[in-house]
């Protein structure tokens, strides 16, 4: 549910990528609710990453502790394993 500046900074930290990063900023939390990671009592989502394959199916997902940053190398390995 990060706003565009946060998503832009994360994309920059990933280096040159050839896939889209999406954020559930508006309407607030709509997709996070559908994916089961919205925290109603806090008004924000879990820190989660979903990799969607070319067929539109979730190929991989992981929920992180809020202060934990996703491991970029783990994400690259997952995308590579999917032929990405």
N, C-alpha and C positions, 0 to 999 in steps of 0.2 A: 504494500500500500504506500510505498515511498513516492514522494513528489518527484517531478522531473529532475531537479538539481541533484537529488540523491542518486537517482537512477543513472544520470549522466556521469557522476563521479565513479560509481561502481563499474560502469562500462569502460571508463578510462583505465581503471585498475586492472581490467581484464586484458588490456592491450587490443590488438587488432582481432576483432571477432566478426564472424560472418552470419550471425543469427540475431534475432530481435530479442530485446529484453522488454518485458511488459510489466506494467505496474497497475495495481488495482486502486488507483487514487480516487476516481469518481465514476459512478456513484460510490460513495464511501463504503468500501468493504464488500461490495456485491459479490465479486468473484471469490474472495476469501471465505465468505459464508458458504458458497457453493462447494468449495474445496475442503471445508471443515476446519479451517485454521483461523477464523475470526474469533477474537476474544471479546465477547459482548460486554463483560463487566469493565474492561479497560478501553474499549472503543478502537482497538487496533488489532492487527493480525499477529499470529505467531511469526517468527522469522522462518520462512520456508522457501524452498526452491523447488520448482516443478519443471522438469524437462519434458516437453511435448514433442512427440515424433511427427514425421511427415504425414501420418494418417490422422493427426489430431488427438492421439491417445497419450495419456501420461505414461512415459517410458521410465521415469525415475522421479522420486521425490524424497525430500529430507526436511525435517523440521529441526531447527537449531534452537538452543537457548537464546533468549533475546540478546544478551551481550556478545554472543559468539558470532563471528563473521564466517560466512561460508568459505570453505577451502577452495580457492580457485583451481588448484591442481586437480582436486577431486572432481570438480565440475568439468574440466577439460577432458579428463580421462573418460568420464561418463559420456560426454558428447562424442568423443572419438570412437568409443565402443559402439555407438549407434550409427556409425558411418558418417558422422557430421563433420 
